[in-house]
């Protein structure tokens, strides 16, 4: 997992700031109101709970056991949120993409408290990525993954499918703002994702502005260094034509002229489509990824990784796919950088050998 932080103060404030009164030189503190804290585990039945938080109750309890130590309240004040209510507030934010005011009202806390809790919970969940987002590494794991991919559409040696997807953010402002505007015209982080045959995310890079091309992100990733070093033996990734062709990363033939190339492309495209499906499920489970997060950049990055962890947990728990309560534009699901002229063909020996020695003999 490759995650670094850009050194840019992207947002001046988190969300709906209270209005300042410039006519006075002093601040009148509002009286603190103790609000009722709902017990959302008990209030909602299983279906209503799933619709509101995008995960089943038992999955949330499982998650709570893994992050509870990081959410414990040091000062035991009556107005503090328990770890479960902190977790549910963050999940509600991920599930709706609502303003912090709406999520705070839902949990009975102020905007500033909601902002702090979402940042705290997101960091706690993202910290699970070390164990929840991993490539196959042992020989047995690599062979098992290759066999599973092969059984899908008969493409050999595949250990993952790679692509970039744009996570929408609010305009960062400042001199670097336009770096975050992607070719579709909205502000985003271009996030590199690799998935496996089970639709689990096994690598993620969430730090590059939306204007940066997929190939550039891959070139500077730790994953490329690991592939170059041969850590995954004969394993290969499948990517679209926006990526460079390497001995460990294969792309489609842009202009197939023979039957074997057609067979190669057909198997490649059908196999690689799984990463597009991952984007669809991931973003529909957590619509905040598509609605333009208005929080600090560090929190945006934590939320991206946290929701990737939650996606994997949901896959492990055999969670059903959530209903699409929020309409996610097709342009945000993925595949934004396919460009036949983007990357020249290099290191073509492996691809050509597969076409000549395998796909020329393969019968559909």
C-alpha positions in Angstrom: 0.0 0.0 0.0 1.5 3.3 -1.1 0.2 6.4 0.7 2.0 9.7 1.1 0.6 13.1 1.9 0.9 16.3 -0.3 2.2 19.3 1.6 -0.7 21.6 0.6 -3.1 23.3 3.0 -6.0 22.6 0.8 -8.9 23.9 2.8 -9.1 26.9 5.0 -12.0 25.5 7.0 -13.8 22.1 7.4 -17.4 23.0 6.7 -20.2 25.3 7.6 -18.4 27.8 9.7 -20.3 29.9 12.2 -20.8 33.5 11.0 -18.5 36.1 12.5 -19.8 39.4 13.8 -17.4 42.1 12.7 -19.2 44.8 14.7 -17.9 43.5 18.0 -14.4 42.9 19.4 -15.5 40.2 21.7 -16.9 36.7 21.2 -20.1 35.7 22.9 -19.9 32.0 23.6 -23.0 30.1 22.9 -24.4 28.2 25.8 -23.6 24.5 25.5 -26.6 22.3 24.8 -26.5 18.6 25.7 -28.2 16.8 22.9 -29.7 13.4 22.9 -27.3 10.7 21.6 -29.3 8.1 19.7 -28.6 4.4 20.0 -28.5 3.6 16.3 -27.7 0.0 16.9 -31.1 -0.5 18.6 -33.1 2.2 16.9 -33.0 0.7 13.4 -33.8 -2.8 12.2 -31.3 -4.6 10.1 -32.5 -3.3 6.8 -32.9 0.3 7.9 -29.4 0.1 9.6 -27.8 -1.2 6.4 -29.5 1.5 4.3 -28.2 4.3 6.6 -24.6 3.0 7.3 -24.0 0.7 4.2 -22.8 -2.1 6.4 -24.6 -4.7 8.5 -24.7 -4.5 12.2 -22.5 -7.5 12.8 -19.8 -6.0 10.4 -19.9 -2.7 12.3 -19.4 -4.6 15.6 -16.5 -6.5 14.1 -15.0 -3.3 12.9 -15.5 -1.6 16.3 -13.5 -4.4 18.0 -10.6 -3.5 15.7 -10.5 0.3 16.2 -12.2 0.7 19.6 -8.9 1.3 21.4 -8.2 4.3 19.2 -11.6 5.8 19.8 -11.8 5.5 23.6 -12.7 8.7 25.4 -10.0 9.9 27.7 -12.2 12.4 29.6 -15.3 10.7 30.6 -17.8 13.6 30.1 -21.5 13.0 29.7 -21.5 14.8 26.4 -18.8 12.7 24.8 -19.6 10.1 22.2 -18.9 6.5 22.8 -16.6 4.6 20.3 -19.6 3.0 18.6 -21.3 6.4 18.1 -18.1 7.9 16.8 -17.8 5.0 14.3 -21.4 5.4 13.2 -21.1 9.1 12.7 -18.2 8.6 10.4 -20.0 5.7 8.5 -23.0 8.0 8.1 -20.7 10.6 6.5 -19.2 8.1 4.2 -22.7 6.7 3.3 -24.3 10.0 2.5 -21.6 12.6 1.7 -23.7 15.1 3.7 -22.4 18.3 5.2 -20.9 18.0 8.6 -23.9 19.9 10.0 -26.3 17.2 8.9 -24.1 14.4 10.1 -23.6 16.2 13.4 -27.3 16.7 13.9 -27.8 13.0 13.1 -25.5 12.0 16.0 -26.4 14.9 18.3 -23.1 16.8 18.1 -21.8 20.1 16.9 -20.2 20.7 13.5 -16.7 21.0 15.0 -17.1 17.8 17.0 -18.4 16.0 13.9 -15.4 17.2 11.9 -12.9 16.0 14.6 -14.6 12.7 15.0 -14.7 11.9 11.3 -11.0 12.7 11.0 -10.2 10.6 14.1 -12.3 7.6 12.9 -11.0 7.8 9.4 -7.4 7.7 10.6 -8.2 4.8 12.9 -9.8 2.7 10.0 -7.1 3.7 7.5 -4.5 2.4 9.9 -5.9 -1.1 9.3 -4.6 -0.9 5.7 -1.3 -2.6 6.7 -3.2 -5.8 7.3 -6.3 -5.3 5.1 -4.8 -4.1 1.8 -2.1 -6.4 0.6 -0.7 -8.1 -2.5 -0.3 -11.9 -2.6 3.3 -12.4 -1.6 4.1 -16.1 -0.9 4.5 -18.5 -3.8 1.3 -20.2 -2.7 -0.7 -17.0 -2.6 0.6 -15.9 -6.0 -0.2 -19.2 -7.6 -3.7 -19.3 -6.0 -4.4 -15.8 -7.4 -3.1 -16.6 -10.8 -5.2 -19.7 -11.0 -8.4 -17.8 -9.9 -7.8 -15.1 -12.5 -7.2 -17.8 -15.2 -10.4 -19.6 -14.4 -12.3 -16.4 -15.1 -11.4 -15.7 -18.8 -8.3 -17.9 -19.4 -5.8 -15.1 -19.1 -2.6 -16.6 -17.6 -0.3 -15.3 -14.8 -2.5 -12.4 -13.7 -2.2 -11.3 -10.0 -4.1 -8.0 -10.3 -5.9 -5.4 -12.4 -4.9 -1.8 -12.2 -6.6 1.5 -13.0 -7.1 5.0 -11.7 -10.3 6.6 -10.5 -11.1 10.2 -9.6 -12.2 11.0 -6.1 -14.1 14.3 -6.2 -13.0 17.1 -3.8 -14.0 20.7 -3.4 -11.7 23.3 -5.1 -8.6 23.6 -2.9 -8.1 27.2 -3.7 -4.7 28.9 -3.8 -2.0 28.7 -6.4 -2.1 24.9 -6.8 -5.8 24.6 -7.3 -5.8 23.9 -11.0 -3.5 21.0 -10.5 -6.4 19.2 -9.0 -8.8 19.9 -11.9 -9.0 16.7 -14.0 -9.7 16.4 -17.8 -13.4 16.0 -17.0 -13.4 19.5 -15.5 -13.9 18.8 -11.8 -11.5 18.8 -8.9 -10.2 15.4 -7.7 -7.5 13.1 -6.4 -6.5 10.6 -9.1 -6.4 7.4 -7.0 -4.5 4.3 -8.3 -6.1 1.0 -7.3 -5.2 -2.6 -7.9 -7.8 -5.3 -7.2 -7.7 -9.1 -7.2 -10.1 -11.7 -8.5 -12.3 -11.4 -5.4 -12.9 -7.7 -6.1 -10.7 -6.8 -3.1 -8.4 -3.8 -3.2 -4.9 -5.0 -2.8 -3.0 -1.7 -3.4 -4.0 1.9 -3.3 -2.2 5.3 -3.9 -4.3 8.3 -2.8 -2.1 11.4 -3.1 -2.0 12.7 -6.6 -3.9 15.7 -8.0 -6.6 15.0 -10.6 -4.5 16.4 -13.5 -1.8 13.7 -13.1 -1.9 10.9 -15.6 -2.3 7.2 -14.5 1.1 6.3 -16.0 2.9 9.0 -13.9 1.3 7.8 -10.7 2.4 4.2 -11.5 5.9 5.3 -12.4 6.4 6.9 -9.0 4.7 4.2 -7.0 6.3 1.8 -4.6 4.4 -1.0 -6.4 6.3 -0.4 -9.6 9.6 -0.7 -7.6 8.4 -4.0 -6.1 7.4 -5.3 -9.6 10.8 -4.2 -11.0 12.5 -6.1 -8.2 10.7 -9.2 -9.1 8.9 -9.6 -5.8 5.9 -11.3 -7.4 7.9 -13.7 -9.6 6.0 -14.4 -12.9 2.9 -12.4 -11.8 1.6 -9.7 -14.1 -0.9 -6.8 -13.9 -3.5 -5.9 -16.5 -3.9 -2.2 -17.3 -5.6 -0.1 -20.0 -3.7 1.6 -22.8 -2.9 4.6 -20.6 -0.1 2.5 -18.9 3.3 1.6 -20.3 3.6 -2.1 -21.4 6.2 -3.9 -19.3 7.2 -7.5 -18.6 4.9 -7.3 -15.5 2.2 -5.0 -16.8 0.3 -5.8 -20.0 -2.1 -3.6 -22.0 -4.4 -4.3 -24.9 -3.2 -4.4 -28.5 -4.4 -1.0 -29.9 -5.0 -2.2 -33.4 -5.3 -6.0 -33.6 -4.8 -7.5 -37.0 -4.8 -11.3 -36.4 -7.1 -13.7 -34.6 -4.6 -14.3 -31.8 -4.5 -10.6 -31.0 -8.3 -10.5 -31.0 -8.3 -13.4 -28.5 -5.7 -11.7 -26.4 -7.7 -8.4 -26.3 -11.0 -10.2 -25.6 -9.5 -12.1 -22.6 -7.6 -9.0 -21.4 -10.6 -6.6 -21.5 -13.0 -9.1 -19.8 -10.5 -9.9 -17.1 -9.5 -6.3 -16.4 -13.2 -5.2 -16.2 -13.2 -6.4 -12.6 -11.4 -3.2 -11.5 -14.2 -1.2 -13.1 -16.7 -3.2 -11.1 -14.7 -2.6 -7.9 -15.0 1.2 -8.5 -18.7 0.9 -9.0 -19.3 -1.1 -5.8 -16.9 1.0 -3.8 -18.4 4.4 -4.8 -22.0 3.3 -4.5 -21.4 1.9 -1.0 -19.6 5.1 0.0 -21.1 8.0 -2.1 -18.9 10.5 -0.2 -16.2 9.5 -2.7 -18.2 11.1 -5.5 -19.9 14.1 -4.0 -16.9 16.4 -3.3 -15.5 16.1 0.2 -15.2 19.4 2.0 -12.7 18.5 4.7 -8.9 18.9 5.0 -6.7 17.1 2.5 -5.2 14.8 5.2 -8.7 13.7 6.1 -9.7 13.3 2.4 -6.8 10.9 2.0 -7.6 9.0 5.2 -11.2 8.7 4.1 -10.2 7.2 0.7 -8.0 4.6 2.4 -10.5 4.0 5.2 -13.3 3.3 2.7 -11.0 0.9 0.8 -10.4 -0.9 4.0 -14.2 -1.0 4.7 -14.8 -2.3 1.1 -12.4 -5.2 1.8 -14.0 -5.9 5.1 -17.4 -6.0 3.4 -16.1 -8.5 0.8 -14.7 -10.6 3.6 -18.0 -10.5 5.4 -19.9 -11.4 2.2 -21.9 -8.1 2.5 -24.5 -7.5 -0.2 -24.0 -4.6 -2.6 -25.8 -1.5 -1.3 -28.6 0.1 -3.2 -27.7 3.2 -5.3 -29.4 5.9 -3.3 -27.1 8.5 -4.7 -26.7 8.7 -8.5 -23.0 8.3 -9.3 -22.1 9.7 -12.8 -20.6 7.0 -15.0 -17.6 9.3 -15.7 -16.5 8.9 -12.0 -16.6 5.1 -11.9 -13.2 4.8 -13.5 -11.3 4.6 -16.8 -10.8 8.3 -17.3 -7.4 8.2 -18.8 -7.6 5.7 -21.7 -5.7 7.3 -24.5 -4.3 5.4 -27.5 -1.6 8.0 -27.9 -0.7 8.4 -24.3 2.1 5.8 -23.8 4.3 4.3 -26.5 4.6 0.6 -26.7 7.8 -0.6 -24.9 9.0 -4.0 -23.5 6.6 -5.8 -25.8 8.4 -9.2 -25.7 6.2 -10.7 -23.0 2.9 -9.6 -24.6 4.0 -10.8 -28.0 5.2 -14.2 -26.6 1.8 -14.7 -25.0 0.0 -13.9 -28.2 2.3 -16.1 -30.3 2.7 -19.0 -27.9 -0.6 -19.1 -26.1 -3.4 -17.1 -27.7 -2.6 -18.4 -31.1 -3.4 -21.9 -29.9 -6.4 -21.0 -27.6 -9.8 -22.0 -28.8 -12.7 -19.9 -27.6 
